[in-house]
Amino acid sequence: MKIIKPVLYVLIITAMGCKQVSNESRKPEIDSLSIRQTIYAKGFTISLISNGFIIEVFNPWQGATNIKYRYAFMDETSEDELKGFDEVITFPVQRVVCLSTTHVAFIDLVGESEKIVGISGSELVSNPLVRVGFERGIVRDVGYEQSLNYELLVELKPDVVFSYGVGAESAGYLQKLKDLKIPVVFIADYLEESPLGKSEWVKVFGAIFGKYYESDSLFSEIEGEYLKVKEIVAGSENKPNVFINLPWQEAWYFPGNQSYMASLIEDAGGNYIFSNLTGNHSYPFSVEVALDKGMMADVWINTGTAQTLKNIALEFPRLTILPSYKNGKVFNNNNRTIPTGGNDFWESGVTSPHLILKDLVKIFYPDSLDHDLVYYKQLL
């Protein structure tokens, strides 16, 4: 997708008729008309103020309730504006650290990859520009959560660290970063149930980089493509029964019918074999129970790290009795992996739900559209 050429932020504000006030009296007050409503995402709101944006992030980890973080991004700040926010950051930001690969994908979509100076888990990052930066020493690996390299983070002098919440475990390193005066912003895209809800977080990154309106247009393109593909199979009869995943430690986990993957299967015209499971969390089943369900499936997807049918047969011989295995209807979402272990499905896939949906529609209804698989491949 082509990113709209950036325009000066001051011209945008002038065009919208926002009142300019002096530094001494300027305060980030919000009126109802300034809030940019989300369409699918439930985890954030963005509000326009005279000199920037206010971003509110809600319940940024699983199980969180009534938790809200408020971040102000302003072109200039004064002491009066520092109250009531978890972070007040001068924007557009110039140096950022990403603790998740999805953050890299969002930043790449708005055309600001060169602003990334730190990443977590360099071996998992698929983005070619960021990988080249890492190989040249321009981008550094800052480590993981409780093993973050704080000395390196101080050396990098980031304007903001994009983090993700994992409950109480976040408290320790979050406080340490605060003590070091390093701004942290929670990004909770991974908790969104809707594929479009996940990708809508691009608006947060657009705002932070001074490209809110461009990011809003980009999301509209993604949404339009997604809904167009969804319409192709809407109302299809004889929907294929879809089985997913592989066993792990003697249990087979299946997500509830409100989960990200279940939503994709439904939108692609598939009948999720465990659609009776409620919610968005995963349920463990014995391998025997899972196999019994799998005997009714036409298609099997998301088979871990398996590259071939033989890989599955060697590790899980019992699974070869499944009709989908025997009929060669096994597809895995690891078509875009790198030698060090990264899988682009979990990176750029967050900004390309329309391409993932096309893949699934092509798998479920091979004659429905002209499309070469992007994130998925058929196991042979």
Helices and strands as residue ranges (DSSP letters): H 9-15, G 32-34, E 35-36, E 44-49, E 52-58, E 68-74, G 79-82, E 87-90, E 96-98, H 101-109, G 113-115, E 116-119, G 122-124, H 128-135, E 140-141, G 145-147, H 150-156, E 160-163, H 169-179, E 184-186, G 189-191, H 195-199, H 202-208, H 212-233, E 241-244, E 252-255, H 260-267, E 271-272, E 282-285, H 287-294, E 299-301, H 309-315, G 317-321, H 323-326, E 330-332, G 344-346, G 348-351, H 353-364, E 377-378
